[in-house]
Each structure stands twice: as C-alpha cells, then as structure tokens.
Amino acid sequence: MIATQRINQKQYQGFTGVMMISAWGLAMVIASFLFLYIGHLLDEKLGTAPNFMLGLFMLAIFICVMRLYQEAKKRMKDL
C-alpha cells in the first residue's frame, strides 16, 4: 500500500508544477486586464492619453512576474 502511494505521489508531482504555472498565467491575465481597465478609466477621467493605462498595465505585469519568481524560489528551496 505504501509503495502505491509513493507511485501516485510521483505521478501527480509533475501535475502540480503545470497547475501552478497555469494558475499564475490566469492570475497574470486577470491582473493585466483589471489594471488596464482601471488605467483606461483614469485616462478618460483625467484626459491623459494612454499614460495611466500603460503604466498600470506594466505595473500589473511586473507584480505578477515578481510574485511568480518568489514562488519559484521558495519551491526550489523546498526541494
């Protein structure tokens, strides 16, 4: 029974990495569109061209990449 549990854990270990990457991809897309929309609303209200829209979009991408890097670094430590 213990041997089958170890085999099952090894099978699913690869899936956890794929699921983590998929979750971070989805988070990046949602954050990007949310910040893009908020930037667009601010640009319309303040009359600035694409300044806030692009700035907040870049901020969302930067934050997501940094959080992904921190998560990957933490997981590498655990191995």
Sequence and secondary structure as in RCSB ss.txt:
>XXXX:A:sequence
MIATQRINQKQYQGFTGVMMISAWGLAMVIASFLFLYIGHLLDEKLGTAPNFMLGLFMLAIFICVMRLYQEAKKR
MKDL
>XXXX:A:secstr
 HHHHHHHHHHHHHHHHHHHHHHHHHHHHHHHHHHHHHHHHHHHHHT SSHHHHHHHHHHHHHHHHHHHHHHHHH
HHH 
